[in-house]
Amino acid sequence: MRERTRGSALSVLTPCPPLRNAERGDEGGASSEQRVSQRQLGVRVLVTGAGGMLGTAVQAAVPSTVQLVALRHADLAVEDAQAVERAVARERAEWIVNCAGYTQVDRAEAEPDAAERVNARGPANLARAARDTGARLLHISTDYVFDGRAARPYREDDPVGPLNVYGRTKLAGEQAVRDILPQTHLIVRTQWLFGEGGPNFVATILRLARERSELQVVNDQHGRPTYAPDLAAALWKLIACDARGTVHCANEGAATWFDVAKAAIEIAGLHTTVVPCSTADMPRPARRPQFSVLDCTRYAACTDSSLRGWRDAMNAYVPRLDVM
Ligand SMILES: NC(=O)c1ccc[n+]([C@@H]2O[C@H](COP(=O)([O-])OP(=O)(O)OC[C@H]3O[C@@H](n4cnc5c(N)ncnc54)[C@H](OP(=O)(O)O)[C@@H]3O)[C@@H](O)[C@H]2O)c1
């Protein structure tokens, strides 16, 4: 377990507008708590799954005077209900940020029980512990709860329809959190993460680009590449404005994996040729949505801000890798 404390208070800067009636009508009007006050808060926050890509970024972006308790998988396995109960009671956190996840989308097809334990049972345990202690829960979910057949970016209350085990278990986790904390949950759906602290598509592509002169990359899946540190900063903003319900959050601009690969290779100054191909050319165990671009309007309304464009974020990330 690692605990970090920083100096001054978490600033609450921008008004959080009334939340739209999302999912099941339990997020209707804005309460006074949904509006941001100008005062500053000191908050104790427990992060689970702290050793992963997003967990690492959440720790790095911690605002001053937030007392952070960072629990890695080895410190707390979220599917262990008693351990979760003990940890949440012991830490007396005002917020729990659940960055733990079974994130191997293809492997989940062969290990549905393992994925279910982490992605569904884990958040349910955390939600119960939050309910019992009065803590707030911020749970991270995914664009893969959608079936990818939309003709426009997905809004928070659009119908879900996961195509794979990973998406189904993540959706079950969302539903458990909503059922247990109908008024106070915060579920942030994001997509296509890249960043330090974990394997990701950009790092993999750049490793392969150093080894090969040509790479084939899928060009018919559309999403928003999202830089984990940008998302982490956004999560702290959502906590600061006491957001509730479901919120989509990703870097600006849509892309295909082909676009992402080309941009990464170009920024890294490599000369590997990137050849577009279709999903059908590269069969994988798990089906993916063809179009899962998230509409982040609600995040913008909540925080009065948006994340920078994904290419700008990649310009910041790629030079930090040791492929340059
Ligand atoms: N990566 C993406 O593109 C993406 C897209 C959309 C949403 N998300 C969501 O974002 C969240 C963070 O993902 P990430 O990209 O940071 O993934 P990650 O790098 O794989 O991190 C997940 C972390 O969860 C930990 N973990 C696994 N099983 C656990 C358990 N039973 N109890 C406690 N911790 C456990 C892992 O530890 P070990 O490695 O030690 O097992 C790892 O540190 C997840 O909820 C994921 O579903 C990710």
Ligand as a Chemical Component Dictionary entry (heavy atoms), coordinates in Angstrom:
data_LIG
# 
_chem_comp.id                   LIG 
_chem_comp.type                 NON-POLYMER 
_chem_comp.pdbx_formal_charge   0 
_chem_comp.three_letter_code    LIG 
# 
loop_
_chem_comp_atom.comp_id 
_chem_comp_atom.atom_id 
_chem_comp_atom.alt_atom_id 
_chem_comp_atom.type_symbol 
_chem_comp_atom.charge 
_chem_comp_atom.model_Cartn_x 
_chem_comp_atom.model_Cartn_y 
_chem_comp_atom.model_Cartn_z 
_chem_comp_atom.pdbx_ordinal 
LIG N1  N1  N 0  -7.091  0.334  -21.457 1  
LIG C1  C1  C 0  -8.129  0.787  -22.158 2  
LIG O1  O1  O 0  -8.035  1.006  -23.368 3  
LIG C2  C2  C 0  -9.445  1.027  -21.476 4  
LIG C3  C3  C 0  -10.520 1.491  -22.247 5  
LIG C4  C4  C 0  -11.736 1.726  -21.609 6  
LIG C5  C5  C 0  -11.883 1.506  -20.263 7  
LIG N2  N2  N 1  -10.826 1.018  -19.553 8  
LIG C6  C6  C 0  -11.036 0.773  -18.125 9  
LIG O2  O2  O 0  -10.154 1.587  -17.391 10 
LIG C7  C7  C 0  -9.813  0.942  -16.162 11 
LIG C8  C8  C 0  -8.301  0.968  -15.980 12 
LIG O3  O3  O 0  -7.734  0.240  -17.048 13 
LIG P1  P1  P 0  -6.188  0.304  -17.407 14 
LIG O4  O4  O 0  -6.103  0.600  -18.837 15 
LIG O5  O5  O -1 -5.458  1.135  -16.424 16 
LIG O6  O6  O 0  -5.846  -1.233 -17.228 17 
LIG P2  P2  P 0  -4.571  -1.944 -16.598 18 
LIG O7  O7  O 0  -3.329  -1.197 -16.927 19 
LIG O8  O8  O 0  -4.712  -3.377 -16.998 20 
LIG O9  O9  O 0  -4.825  -1.788 -15.043 21 
LIG C9  C9  C 0  -5.760  -2.553 -14.356 22 
LIG C10 C10 C 0  -5.239  -2.765 -12.971 23 
LIG O10 O10 O 0  -6.194  -3.565 -12.257 24 
LIG C11 C11 C 0  -5.460  -4.492 -11.489 25 
LIG N3  N3  N 0  -6.278  -5.642 -11.166 26 
LIG C12 C12 C 0  -6.550  -6.725 -11.919 27 
LIG N4  N4  N 0  -7.320  -7.573 -11.253 28 
LIG C13 C13 C 0  -7.542  -7.019 -10.038 29 
LIG C14 C14 C 0  -8.254  -7.425 -8.886  30 
LIG N5  N5  N 0  -8.908  -8.595 -8.859  31 
LIG N6  N6  N 0  -8.277  -6.598 -7.811  32 
LIG C15 C15 C 0  -7.612  -5.430 -7.822  33 
LIG N7  N7  N 0  -6.894  -4.999 -8.873  34 
LIG C16 C16 C 0  -6.874  -5.789 -9.971  35 
LIG C17 C17 C 0  -4.280  -4.873 -12.349 36 
LIG O11 O11 O 0  -3.259  -5.430 -11.544 37 
LIG P3  P3  P 0  -2.379  -6.662 -12.065 38 
LIG O12 O12 O 0  -1.907  -6.267 -13.424 39 
LIG O13 O13 O 0  -1.321  -6.770 -11.041 40 
LIG O14 O14 O 0  -3.313  -7.832 -12.094 41 
LIG C18 C18 C 0  -3.901  -3.535 -12.938 42 
LIG O15 O15 O 0  -3.016  -2.850 -12.087 43 
LIG C19 C19 C 0  -10.432 -0.453 -16.235 44 
LIG O16 O16 O 0  -11.658 -0.437 -15.556 45 
LIG C20 C20 C 0  -10.700 -0.648 -17.711 46 
LIG O17 O17 O 0  -11.783 -1.518 -17.938 47 
LIG C21 C21 C 0  -9.606  0.797  -20.112 48 
# 
loop_
_chem_comp_bond.comp_id 
_chem_comp_bond.atom_id_1 
_chem_comp_bond.atom_id_2 
_chem_comp_bond.value_order 
_chem_comp_bond.pdbx_ordinal 
LIG N1  C1  SING 1  
LIG C1  O1  DOUB 2  
LIG C1  C2  SING 3  
LIG C2  C3  SING 4  
LIG C2  C21 DOUB 5  
LIG C3  C4  DOUB 6  
LIG C4  C5  SING 7  
LIG C5  N2  DOUB 8  
LIG N2  C6  SING 9  
LIG N2  C21 SING 10 
LIG C6  O2  SING 11 
LIG C6  C20 SING 12 
LIG O2  C7  SING 13 
LIG C7  C8  SING 14 
LIG C7  C19 SING 15 
LIG C8  O3  SING 16 
LIG O3  P1  SING 17 
LIG P1  O4  DOUB 18 
LIG P1  O5  SING 19 
LIG P1  O6  SING 20 
LIG O6  P2  SING 21 
LIG P2  O7  DOUB 22 
LIG P2  O8  SING 23 
LIG P2  O9  SING 24 
LIG O9  C9  SING 25 
LIG C9  C10 SING 26 
LIG C10 O10 SING 27 
LIG C10 C18 SING 28 
LIG O10 C11 SING 29 
LIG C11 N3  SING 30 
LIG C11 C17 SING 31 
LIG N3  C12 SING 32 
LIG N3  C16 SING 33 
LIG C12 N4  DOUB 34 
LIG N4  C13 SING 35 
LIG C13 C14 SING 36 
LIG C13 C16 DOUB 37 
LIG C14 N5  SING 38 
LIG C14 N6  DOUB 39 
LIG N6  C15 SING 40 
LIG C15 N7  DOUB 41 
LIG N7  C16 SING 42 
LIG C17 O11 SING 43 
LIG C17 C18 SING 44 
LIG O11 P3  SING 45 
LIG P3  O12 DOUB 46 
LIG P3  O13 SING 47 
LIG P3  O14 SING 48 
LIG C18 O15 SING 49 
LIG C19 O16 SING 50 
LIG C19 C20 SING 51 
LIG C20 O17 SING 52 
# 
